[in-house]
């Protein structure tokens, strides 16, 4: 399967789409554990999805002590806005 197809398939699922929207609309530092609670998903599943998103250039991890803060890249922000718009129009 080509790389773009794998990445595209990730975003056709509800949880990854919600993860991007939550990262877009965050009002404080976001960590994988807090994101997992918000989208009602296991921590390990969230980390696996986040790693795929990082490989696709959609998010970045910034280490702050022992924790990693999640941030959308410019590309990730654009995609998250599009997903959020679609969600609001349905």
C-alpha positions in Angstrom: 0.0 0.0 0.0 1.5 3.4 -0.9 2.4 5.7 2.0 -0.3 8.3 1.1 -3.0 5.6 1.1 -2.0 4.5 4.6 -2.1 8.0 5.9 -5.4 8.8 4.2 -7.0 5.7 5.7 -6.1 6.9 9.2 -8.2 10.0 8.7 -11.3 8.2 7.5 -11.8 7.0 11.0 -13.6 8.8 13.8 -11.0 8.8 16.6 -8.1 10.2 14.5 -10.3 12.9 13.1 -11.5 13.9 16.6 -7.9 13.9 17.8 -7.0 16.6 15.2 -10.1 18.6 16.0 -9.3 18.5 19.7 -5.7 19.6 19.1 -7.1 22.5 16.9 -9.5 23.7 19.6 -7.3 23.2 22.6 -7.0 26.0 25.1 -4.1 24.6 27.2 -1.1 22.3 26.7 -2.2 18.9 25.3 -0.6 15.6 26.1 -1.3 12.2 24.7 -2.9 11.0 28.0 -5.3 14.0 28.1 -6.1 13.5 24.4 -6.9 9.9 25.0 -9.4 10.8 27.7 -11.1 13.4 25.5 -11.6 11.1 22.5 -12.4 8.1 24.7 -9.5 5.9 23.5 -6.7 4.0 25.1 -3.4 5.7 25.6 -1.5 3.2 23.5 -3.9 3.5 20.6 -3.6 7.3 20.7 0.2 7.2 20.8 0.2 4.9 17.7 -2.1 7.3 15.8 0.0 10.3 16.9 3.1 8.6 15.6 1.5 8.2 12.2 0.4 11.8 12.3 3.9 12.9 13.1 5.3 10.9 10.2 2.8 12.6 8.0 4.0 16.0 9.2 0.7 16.9 10.9 1.8 17.2 14.5 5.0 17.7 16.4 6.0 16.7 19.9 7.7 19.2 22.2 9.4 17.8 25.2 8.7 19.7 28.5 10.5 17.8 31.2 9.2 14.2 31.2 6.1 15.2 29.2 5.6 15.7 25.4 3.3 18.5 24.4 1.4 18.0 21.2 1.2 20.7 18.6 -0.4 20.8 15.2 1.9 21.8 12.3 0.7 24.3 9.7 -0.4 21.3 7.5 -2.1 19.6 10.5 -3.9 22.8 11.3 -5.3 23.1 7.8 -6.5 19.5 7.8 -8.0 19.8 11.2 -9.9 23.0 10.2 -11.3 21.1 7.2 -12.3 18.2 9.3 -14.0 20.5 11.8 -15.8 22.3 9.1 -17.1 19.0 7.6 -18.2 17.9 11.1 -20.0 21.1 11.8 -21.9 20.9 8.4 -23.2 17.4 9.0 
